[in-house]
Amino acid sequence: MTAGADVVVLADHSLLLAIPAFVPAFVVAGVVAYIALKDRRNRDGPHSEEPASTDQDD
């Protein structure tokens, strides 16, 4: 006779094996997002001097 269909899976290690692939990708994406937001804030800030007009015809 064969054993019953009571199979218990104790652990699934596929997620643990995927961590080394996904963690660096999330870190890089976070750094890129941080730099993009920082540059956007700096660009939107008040300027200390107005750009001079380059119109030659005044």
All heavy atoms as TSV, in Angstrom:
chain	resi	resn	atom	element	x	y	z
A	1	MET	N	N	0.822	-1.182	0.000
A	1	MET	CA	C	0.000	0.000	0.000
A	1	MET	C	C	0.873	1.254	0.000
A	1	MET	O	O	1.993	1.244	0.478
A	1	MET	CB	C	-0.873	0.027	1.259
A	1	MET	CG	C	-1.987	-0.954	1.267
A	1	MET	SD	S	-3.330	-0.133	0.462
A	1	MET	CE	C	-4.267	-1.504	-0.017
A	2	THR	N	N	0.290	2.327	-0.474
A	2	THR	CA	C	1.004	3.603	-0.487
A	2	THR	C	C	0.524	4.460	0.674
A	2	THR	O	O	-0.556	4.250	1.221
A	2	THR	CB	C	0.738	4.366	-1.807
A	2	THR	OG1	O	-0.650	4.611	-1.928
A	2	THR	CG2	C	1.240	3.571	-2.991
A	3	ALA	N	N	1.352	5.428	1.018
A	3	ALA	CA	C	1.006	6.323	2.115
A	3	ALA	C	C	-0.117	7.267	1.686
A	3	ALA	O	O	-0.365	7.477	0.506
A	3	ALA	CB	C	2.221	7.131	2.536
A	4	GLY	N	N	-0.784	7.845	2.638
A	4	GLY	CA	C	-1.880	8.754	2.359
A	4	GLY	C	C	-1.398	10.059	1.730
A	4	GLY	O	O	-0.200	10.315	1.578
A	5	ALA	N	N	-2.307	10.915	1.369
A	5	ALA	CA	C	-1.987	12.175	0.700
A	5	ALA	C	C	-1.711	13.298	1.698
A	5	ALA	O	O	-1.819	14.465	1.357
A	5	ALA	CB	C	-3.123	12.565	-0.211
A	6	ASP	N	N	-1.367	12.964	2.899
A	6	ASP	CA	C	-1.071	13.969	3.920
A	6	ASP	C	C	0.392	14.406	3.807
A	6	ASP	O	O	1.241	13.975	4.583
A	6	ASP	CB	C	-1.347	13.426	5.317
A	6	ASP	CG	C	-2.818	13.128	5.534
A	6	ASP	OD1	O	-3.638	13.819	4.900
A	6	ASP	OD2	O	-3.128	12.217	6.311
A	7	VAL	N	N	0.673	15.283	2.854
A	7	VAL	CA	C	2.028	15.783	2.644
A	7	VAL	C	C	2.117	17.167	3.270
A	7	VAL	O	O	1.299	18.040	2.999
A	7	VAL	CB	C	2.366	15.858	1.143
A	7	VAL	CG1	C	3.749	16.451	0.937
A	7	VAL	CG2	C	2.266	14.481	0.516
A	8	VAL	N	N	3.095	17.350	4.101
A	8	VAL	CA	C	3.295	18.634	4.779
A	8	VAL	C	C	4.604	19.228	4.289
A	8	VAL	O	O	5.667	18.625	4.434
A	8	VAL	CB	C	3.332	18.453	6.314
A	8	VAL	CG1	C	3.606	19.792	6.988
A	8	VAL	CG2	C	2.048	17.838	6.804
A	9	VAL	N	N	4.517	20.420	3.700
A	9	VAL	CA	C	5.716	21.131	3.259
A	9	VAL	C	C	6.172	21.990	4.429
A	9	VAL	O	O	5.454	22.879	4.887
A	9	VAL	CB	C	5.415	21.994	2.015
A	9	VAL	CG1	C	6.655	22.773	1.611
A	9	VAL	CG2	C	4.930	21.117	0.880
A	10	LEU	N	N	7.363	21.725	4.915
A	10	LEU	CA	C	7.839	22.424	6.098
A	10	LEU	C	C	8.453	23.790	5.786
A	10	LEU	O	O	8.380	24.698	6.600
A	10	LEU	CB	C	8.857	21.554	6.836
A	10	LEU	CG	C	8.302	20.251	7.400
A	10	LEU	CD1	C	9.426	19.448	8.042
A	10	LEU	CD2	C	7.194	20.516	8.396
A	11	ALA	N	N	9.076	23.929	4.625
A	11	ALA	CA	C	9.715	25.200	4.301
A	11	ALA	C	C	9.796	25.355	2.786
A	11	ALA	O	O	9.896	24.374	2.063
A	11	ALA	CB	C	11.106	25.269	4.902
A	12	ASP	N	N	9.739	26.600	2.355
A	12	ASP	CA	C	9.920	26.915	0.946
A	12	ASP	C	C	11.042	27.948	0.879
A	12	ASP	O	O	10.875	29.081	1.313
A	12	ASP	CB	C	8.626	27.469	0.356
A	12	ASP	CG	C	8.743	27.695	-1.138
A	12	ASP	OD1	O	9.674	27.161	-1.751
A	12	ASP	OD2	O	7.880	28.402	-1.688
A	13	HIS	N	N	12.168	27.547	0.346
A	13	HIS	CA	C	13.356	28.395	0.381
A	13	HIS	C	C	13.523	29.240	-0.868
A	13	HIS	O	O	14.537	29.916	-1.009
A	13	HIS	CB	C	14.611	27.539	0.595
A	13	HIS	CG	C	14.600	26.810	1.890
A	13	HIS	ND1	N	14.624	27.460	3.095
A	13	HIS	CD2	C	14.542	25.495	2.176
A	13	HIS	CE1	C	14.594	26.571	4.075
A	13	HIS	NE2	N	14.534	25.364	3.541
A	14	SER	N	N	12.562	29.242	-1.763
A	14	SER	CA	C	12.724	30.027	-2.990
A	14	SER	C	C	12.792	31.526	-2.688
A	14	SER	O	O	13.526	32.257	-3.339
A	14	SER	CB	C	11.598	29.731	-3.975
A	14	SER	OG	O	10.354	30.059	-3.400
A	15	LEU	N	N	12.043	31.987	-1.703
A	15	LEU	CA	C	12.095	33.407	-1.339
A	15	LEU	C	C	13.457	33.753	-0.737
A	15	LEU	O	O	14.036	34.798	-1.033
A	15	LEU	CB	C	10.984	33.742	-0.351
A	15	LEU	CG	C	10.884	35.203	0.064
A	15	LEU	CD1	C	10.588	36.074	-1.146
A	15	LEU	CD2	C	9.823	35.386	1.106
A	16	LEU	N	N	13.986	32.884	0.091
A	16	LEU	CA	C	15.306	33.141	0.683
A	16	LEU	C	C	16.397	33.166	-0.378
A	16	LEU	O	O	17.359	33.917	-0.271
A	16	LEU	CB	C	15.622	32.081	1.733
A	16	LEU	CG	C	14.783	32.132	3.010
A	16	LEU	CD1	C	15.147	30.966	3.920
A	16	LEU	CD2	C	14.967	33.450	3.722
A	17	LEU	N	N	16.238	32.357	-1.403
A	17	LEU	CA	C	17.240	32.342	-2.469
A	17	LEU	C	C	17.119	33.572	-3.367
A	17	LEU	O	O	18.085	33.961	-4.017
A	17	LEU	CB	C	17.093	31.073	-3.304
A	17	LEU	CG	C	17.418	29.777	-2.571
A	17	LEU	CD1	C	17.097	28.573	-3.455
A	17	LEU	CD2	C	18.872	29.747	-2.153
A	18	ALA	N	N	15.955	34.209	-3.402
A	18	ALA	CA	C	15.756	35.383	-4.246
A	18	ALA	C	C	16.203	36.679	-3.575
A	18	ALA	O	O	16.402	37.685	-4.251
A	18	ALA	CB	C	14.291	35.495	-4.637
A	19	ILE	N	N	16.373	36.672	-2.266
A	19	ILE	CA	C	16.753	37.889	-1.544
A	19	ILE	C	C	18.056	38.498	-2.059
A	19	ILE	O	O	18.116	39.713	-2.275
A	19	ILE	CB	C	16.809	37.623	-0.025
A	19	ILE	CG1	C	15.388	37.453	0.504
A	19	ILE	CG2	C	17.507	38.755	0.714
A	19	ILE	CD1	C	15.328	37.053	1.960
A	20	PRO	N	N	19.104	37.735	-2.314
A	20	PRO	CA	C	20.330	38.360	-2.825
A	20	PRO	C	C	20.158	39.040	-4.181
A	20	PRO	O	O	20.945	39.910	-4.542
A	20	PRO	CB	C	21.317	37.196	-2.938
A	20	PRO	CG	C	20.822	36.199	-1.962
A	20	PRO	CD	C	19.326	36.332	-1.972
A	21	ALA	N	N	19.144	38.672	-4.932
A	21	ALA	CA	C	18.920	39.315	-6.224
A	21	ALA	C	C	18.077	40.578	-6.084
A	21	ALA	O	O	18.292	41.554	-6.806
A	21	ALA	CB	C	18.232	38.342	-7.179
A	22	PHE	N	N	17.108	40.605	-5.183
A	22	PHE	CA	C	16.184	41.726	-5.091
A	22	PHE	C	C	16.651	42.842	-4.171
A	22	PHE	O	O	16.353	44.003	-4.427
A	22	PHE	CB	C	14.802	41.238	-4.644
A	22	PHE	CG	C	14.059	40.534	-5.730
A	22	PHE	CD1	C	13.868	39.172	-5.674
A	22	PHE	CD2	C	13.563	41.242	-6.803
A	22	PHE	CE1	C	13.183	38.515	-6.681
A	22	PHE	CE2	C	12.875	40.597	-7.820
A	22	PHE	CZ	C	12.688	39.233	-7.755
A	23	VAL	N	N	17.359	42.537	-3.122
A	23	VAL	CA	C	17.782	43.580	-2.179
A	23	VAL	C	C	18.684	44.618	-2.852
A	23	VAL	O	O	18.430	45.816	-2.718
A	23	VAL	CB	C	18.440	42.958	-0.928
A	23	VAL	CG1	C	19.098	44.018	-0.072
A	23	VAL	CG2	C	17.404	42.194	-0.131
A	24	PRO	N	N	19.706	44.224	-3.616
A	24	PRO	CA	C	20.509	45.256	-4.288
A	24	PRO	C	C	19.695	46.082	-5.287
A	24	PRO	O	O	19.919	47.284	-5.432
A	24	PRO	CB	C	21.599	44.468	-5.009
A	24	PRO	CG	C	21.695	43.196	-4.254
A	24	PRO	CD	C	20.305	42.902	-3.780
A	25	ALA	N	N	18.733	45.466	-5.949
A	25	ALA	CA	C	17.900	46.210	-6.898
A	25	ALA	C	C	17.068	47.262	-6.161
A	25	ALA	O	O	16.924	48.391	-6.646
A	25	ALA	CB	C	17.000	45.249	-7.660
A	26	PHE	N	N	16.518	46.918	-5.005
A	26	PHE	CA	C	15.746	47.890	-4.228
A	26	PHE	C	C	16.639	48.998	-3.678
A	26	PHE	O	O	16.225	50.157	-3.616
A	26	PHE	CB	C	15.002	47.208	-3.081
A	26	PHE	CG	C	13.840	46.369	-3.540
A	26	PHE	CD1	C	13.664	45.097	-3.028
A	26	PHE	CD2	C	12.931	46.842	-4.463
A	26	PHE	CE1	C	12.602	44.319	-3.434
A	26	PHE	CE2	C	11.855	46.079	-4.878
A	26	PHE	CZ	C	11.695	44.807	-4.362
A	27	VAL	N	N	17.850	48.668	-3.294
A	27	VAL	CA	C	18.781	49.683	-2.793
A	27	VAL	C	C	19.133	50.667	-3.906
A	27	VAL	O	O	19.110	51.886	-3.703
A	27	VAL	CB	C	20.051	49.024	-2.212
A	27	VAL	CG1	C	21.130	50.051	-1.933
A	27	VAL	CG2	C	19.712	48.249	-0.952
A	28	VAL	N	N	19.438	50.158	-5.089
A	28	VAL	CA	C	19.776	51.037	-6.214
A	28	VAL	C	C	18.584	51.907	-6.590
A	28	VAL	O	O	18.734	53.106	-6.827
A	28	VAL	CB	C	20.266	50.197	-7.422
A	28	VAL	CG1	C	20.369	51.046	-8.678
A	28	VAL	CG2	C	21.598	49.547	-7.107
A	29	ALA	N	N	17.396	51.333	-6.633
A	29	ALA	CA	C	16.199	52.114	-6.958
A	29	ALA	C	C	15.952	53.193	-5.903
A	29	ALA	O	O	15.562	54.316	-6.243
A	29	ALA	CB	C	14.994	51.191	-7.071
A	30	GLY	N	N	16.198	52.885	-4.647
A	30	GLY	CA	C	16.033	53.871	-3.587
A	30	GLY	C	C	17.025	55.013	-3.709
A	30	GLY	O	O	16.669	56.184	-3.514
A	31	VAL	N	N	18.264	54.702	-4.022
A	31	VAL	CA	C	19.285	55.746	-4.179
A	31	VAL	C	C	18.949	56.641	-5.367
A	31	VAL	O	O	19.064	57.866	-5.283
A	31	VAL	CB	C	20.689	55.109	-4.331
A	31	VAL	CG1	C	21.716	56.141	-4.766
A	31	VAL	CG2	C	21.113	54.457	-3.031
A	32	VAL	N	N	18.526	56.046	-6.473
A	32	VAL	CA	C	18.159	56.837	-7.648
A	32	VAL	C	C	16.971	57.744	-7.335
A	32	VAL	O	O	16.958	58.922	-7.705
A	32	VAL	CB	C	17.862	55.909	-8.842
A	32	VAL	CG1	C	17.214	56.669	-9.989
A	32	VAL	CG2	C	19.131	55.225	-9.311
A	33	ALA	N	N	15.970	57.229	-6.636
A	33	ALA	CA	C	14.808	58.038	-6.276
A	33	ALA	C	C	15.202	59.174	-5.328
A	33	ALA	O	O	14.733	60.312	-5.471
A	33	ALA	CB	C	13.742	57.167	-5.636
A	34	TYR	N	N	16.081	58.895	-4.371
A	34	TYR	CA	C	16.542	59.917	-3.438
A	34	TYR	C	C	17.263	61.046	-4.173
A	34	TYR	O	O	17.003	62.232	-3.930
A	34	TYR	CB	C	17.462	59.292	-2.383
A	34	TYR	CG	C	18.131	60.302	-1.498
A	34	TYR	CD1	C	17.425	60.927	-0.476
A	34	TYR	CD2	C	19.466	60.641	-1.677
A	34	TYR	CE1	C	18.037	61.865	0.342
A	34	TYR	CE2	C	20.082	61.575	-0.873
A	34	TYR	CZ	C	19.372	62.185	0.144
A	34	TYR	OH	O	19.972	63.117	0.933
A	35	ILE	N	N	18.150	60.699	-5.085
A	35	ILE	CA	C	18.904	61.710	-5.833
A	35	ILE	C	C	17.968	62.521	-6.719
A	35	ILE	O	O	18.099	63.739	-6.822
A	35	ILE	CB	C	20.025	61.044	-6.650
A	35	ILE	CG1	C	21.099	60.504	-5.701
A	35	ILE	CG2	C	20.640	62.020	-7.639
A	35	ILE	CD1	C	22.151	59.664	-6.375
A	36	ALA	N	N	17.005	61.854	-7.353
A	36	ALA	CA	C	16.065	62.569	-8.217
A	36	ALA	C	C	15.223	63.554	-7.412
A	36	ALA	O	O	15.012	64.691	-7.840
A	36	ALA	CB	C	15.174	61.576	-8.949
A	37	LEU	N	N	14.740	63.137	-6.250
A	37	LEU	CA	C	13.944	64.042	-5.413
A	37	LEU	C	C	14.784	65.196	-4.882
A	37	LEU	O	O	14.321	66.337	-4.808
A	37	LEU	CB	C	13.315	63.271	-4.261
A	37	LEU	CG	C	12.200	62.299	-4.647
A	37	LEU	CD1	C	11.764	61.491	-3.442
A	37	LEU	CD2	C	11.037	63.046	-5.249
A	38	LYS	N	N	16.020	64.920	-4.513
A	38	LYS	CA	C	16.907	65.966	-4.017
A	38	LYS	C	C	17.200	66.992	-5.107
A	38	LYS	O	O	17.169	68.194	-4.861
A	38	LYS	CB	C	18.207	65.328	-3.521
A	38	LYS	CG	C	19.170	66.283	-2.891
A	38	LYS	CD	C	20.382	65.557	-2.384
A	38	LYS	CE	C	21.427	66.518	-1.882
A	38	LYS	NZ	N	22.661	65.848	-1.511
A	39	ASP	N	N	17.462	66.530	-6.328
A	39	ASP	CA	C	17.712	67.451	-7.432
A	39	ASP	C	C	16.467	68.264	-7.765
A	39	ASP	O	O	16.559	69.445	-8.094
A	39	ASP	CB	C	18.171	66.691	-8.679
A	39	ASP	CG	C	19.599	66.196	-8.549
A	39	ASP	OD1	O	20.313	66.658	-7.646
A	39	ASP	OD2	O	19.995	65.341	-9.357
A	40	ARG	N	N	15.303	67.657	-7.683
A	40	ARG	CA	C	14.062	68.376	-7.987
A	40	ARG	C	C	13.817	69.469	-6.954
A	40	ARG	O	O	13.398	70.564	-7.294
A	40	ARG	CB	C	12.888	67.406	-8.018
A	40	ARG	CG	C	11.577	68.100	-8.314
A	40	ARG	CD	C	10.503	67.132	-8.572
A	40	ARG	NE	N	10.719	66.568	-9.898
A	40	ARG	CZ	C	9.843	65.823	-10.529
A	40	ARG	NH1	N	8.708	65.522	-9.950
A	40	ARG	NH2	N	10.083	65.357	-11.724
A	41	ARG	N	N	14.097	69.182	-5.692
A	41	ARG	CA	C	13.919	70.205	-4.645
A	41	ARG	C	C	14.884	71.360	-4.846
A	41	ARG	O	O	14.532	72.515	-4.651
A	41	ARG	CB	C	14.128	69.597	-3.265
A	41	ARG	CG	C	12.976	68.779	-2.807
A	41	ARG	CD	C	13.142	68.378	-1.359
A	41	ARG	NE	N	12.353	67.189	-1.113
A	41	ARG	CZ	C	12.769	66.135	-0.461
A	41	ARG	NH1	N	13.980	66.109	0.039
A	41	ARG	NH2	N	11.982	65.107	-0.285
A	42	ASN	N	N	16.128	71.067	-5.211
A	42	ASN	CA	C	17.124	72.119	-5.412
A	42	ASN	C	C	16.778	72.985	-6.612
A	42	ASN	O	O	17.035	74.174	-6.616
A	42	ASN	CB	C	18.516	71.517	-5.602
A	42	ASN	CG	C	19.080	70.967	-4.311
A	42	ASN	OD1	O	18.629	71.333	-3.237
A	42	ASN	ND2	N	20.043	70.076	-4.409
A	43	ARG	N	N	16.185	72.406	-7.637
A	43	ARG	CA	C	15.849	73.160	-8.833
A	43	ARG	C	C	14.662	74.084	-8.588
A	43	ARG	O	O	14.575	75.158	-9.148
A	43	ARG	CB	C	15.519	72.190	-9.968
A	43	ARG	CG	C	15.326	72.869	-11.285
A	43	ARG	CD	C	15.141	71.921	-12.414
A	43	ARG	NE	N	14.875	70.579	-11.954
A	43	ARG	CZ	C	14.449	69.606	-12.720
A	43	ARG	NH1	N	14.238	69.825	-13.977
A	43	ARG	NH2	N	14.236	68.403	-12.254
A	44	ASP	N	N	13.728	73.673	-7.718
A	44	ASP	CA	C	12.537	74.467	-7.467
A	44	ASP	C	C	12.748	75.562	-6.427
A	44	ASP	O	O	11.868	76.381	-6.220
A	44	ASP	CB	C	11.380	73.568	-7.001
A	44	ASP	CG	C	10.864	72.697	-8.128
A	44	ASP	OD1	O	11.145	73.034	-9.297
A	44	ASP	OD2	O	10.203	71.694	-7.845
A	45	GLY	N	N	13.887	75.597	-5.788
A	45	GLY	CA	C	14.143	76.573	-4.735
A	45	GLY	C	C	14.282	77.979	-5.289
A	45	GLY	O	O	14.435	78.197	-6.496
A	46	PRO	N	N	14.229	78.974	-4.418
A	46	PRO	CA	C	14.374	80.361	-4.870
A	46	PRO	C	C	15.798	80.620	-5.357
A	46	PRO	O	O	16.761	80.108	-4.803
A	46	PRO	CB	C	14.061	81.179	-3.614
A	46	PRO	CG	C	14.332	80.255	-2.488
A	46	PRO	CD	C	14.037	78.866	-2.990
A	47	HIS	N	N	15.893	81.421	-6.390
A	47	HIS	CA	C	17.203	81.758	-6.949
A	47	HIS	C	C	17.701	83.051	-6.310
A	47	HIS	O	O	16.932	83.981	-6.068
A	47	HIS	CB	C	17.106	81.929	-8.467
A	47	HIS	CG	C	16.638	80.681	-9.149
A	47	HIS	ND1	N	17.413	79.562	-9.250
A	47	HIS	CD2	C	15.468	80.357	-9.743
A	47	HIS	CE1	C	16.742	78.614	-9.890
A	47	HIS	NE2	N	15.551	79.079	-10.202
A	48	SER	N	N	18.989	83.139	-6.076
A	48	SER	CA	C	19.529	84.306	-5.407
A	48	SER	C	C	19.578	85.520	-6.331
A	48	SER	O	O	19.501	86.645	-5.896
A	48	SER	CB	C	20.926	84.010	-4.861
A	48	SER	OG	O	21.788	83.665	-5.917
A	49	GLU	N	N	19.737	85.310	-7.612
A	49	GLU	CA	C	19.751	86.428	-8.548
A	49	GLU	C	C	18.946	86.052	-9.782
A	49	GLU	O	O	18.912	84.907	-10.198
A	49	GLU	CB	C	21.169	86.834	-8.922
A	49	GLU	CG	C	21.962	85.730	-9.604
A	49	GLU	CD	C	23.398	86.150	-9.875
A	49	GLU	OE1	O	24.118	86.407	-8.906
A	49	GLU	OE2	O	23.747	86.206	-11.057
A	50	GLU	N	N	18.303	87.034	-10.354
A	50	GLU	CA	C	17.499	86.802	-11.545
A	50	GLU	C	C	18.406	86.646	-12.755
A	50	GLU	O	O	19.422	87.353	-12.859
A	50	GLU	CB	C	16.526	87.971	-11.767
A	50	GLU	CG	C	15.471	88.073	-10.682
A	50	GLU	CD	C	14.532	86.889	-10.689
A	50	GLU	OE1	O	14.174	86.399	-11.778
A	50	GLU	OE2	O	14.164	86.436	-9.591
A	51	PRO	N	N	18.055	85.801	-13.694
A	51	PRO	CA	C	18.895	85.687	-14.890
A	51	PRO	C	C	18.814	86.976	-15.711
A	51	PRO	O	O	17.761	87.594	-15.840
A	51	PRO	CB	C	18.273	84.508	-15.647
A	51	PRO	CG	C	16.929	84.302	-15.074
A	51	PRO	CD	C	16.956	84.841	-13.680
A	52	ALA	N	N	19.936	87.394	-16.220
A	52	ALA	CA	C	19.990	88.630	-16.997
A	52	ALA	C	C	19.352	88.410	-18.358
A	52	ALA	O	O	19.421	87.332	-18.929
A	52	ALA	CB	C	21.438	89.082	-17.161
A	53	SER	N	N	18.764	89.458	-18.886
A	53	SER	CA	C	18.137	89.377	-20.193
A	53	SER	C	C	19.228	89.395	-21.255
A	53	SER	O	O	20.150	90.183	-21.234
A	53	SER	CB	C	17.207	90.559	-20.400
A	53	SER	OG	O	16.692	90.540	-21.706
A	54	THR	N	N	19.105	88.517	-22.232
A	54	THR	CA	C	20.082	88.469	-23.324
A	54	THR	C	C	19.503	89.046	-24.602
A	54	THR	O	O	20.051	88.856	-25.672
A	54	THR	CB	C	20.538	87.017	-23.574
A	54	THR	OG1	O	19.384	86.227	-23.888
A	54	THR	CG2	C	21.240	86.441	-22.360
A	55	ASP	N	N	18.384	89.782	-24.464
A	55	ASP	CA	C	17.745	90.377	-25.624
A	55	ASP	C	C	18.615	91.525	-26.115
A	55	ASP	O	O	18.879	92.491	-25.407
A	55	ASP	CB	C	16.360	90.867	-25.244
A	55	ASP	CG	C	15.565	91.295	-26.447
A	55	ASP	OD1	O	15.979	90.965	-27.579
A	55	ASP	OD2	O	14.533	91.962	-26.262
A	56	GLN	N	N	19.042	91.466	-27.363
A	56	GLN	CA	C	19.929	92.463	-27.920
A	56	GLN	C	C	19.187	93.735	-28.339
A	56	GLN	O	O	19.786	94.783	-28.475
A	56	GLN	CB	C	20.650	91.878	-29.141
A	56	GLN	CG	C	21.520	90.694	-28.837
A	56	GLN	CD	C	22.847	91.130	-28.265
A	56	GLN	OE1	O	23.337	92.207	-28.552
A	56	GLN	NE2	N	23.439	90.256	-27.457
A	57	ASP	N	N	17.872	93.656	-28.532
A	57	ASP	CA	C	17.121	94.776	-29.108
A	57	ASP	C	C	16.533	95.718	-28.049
A	57	ASP	O	O	15.979	96.743	-28.406
A	57	ASP	CB	C	15.973	94.264	-29.983
A	57	ASP	CG	C	16.498	93.542	-31.208
A	57	ASP	OD1	O	17.621	93.843	-31.633
A	57	ASP	OD2	O	15.782	92.653	-31.703
A	58	ASP	N	N	16.599	95.448	-26.812
A	58	ASP	CA	C	16.029	96.263	-25.719
A	58	ASP	C	C	14.886	97.075	-26.186
A	58	ASP	O	O	14.624	98.145	-26.216
A	58	ASP	CB	C	17.098	97.110	-25.042
A	58	ASP	CG	C	17.890	96.255	-24.063
A	58	ASP	OD1	O	17.323	95.303	-23.527
A	58	ASP	OD2	O	19.071	96.568	-23.863
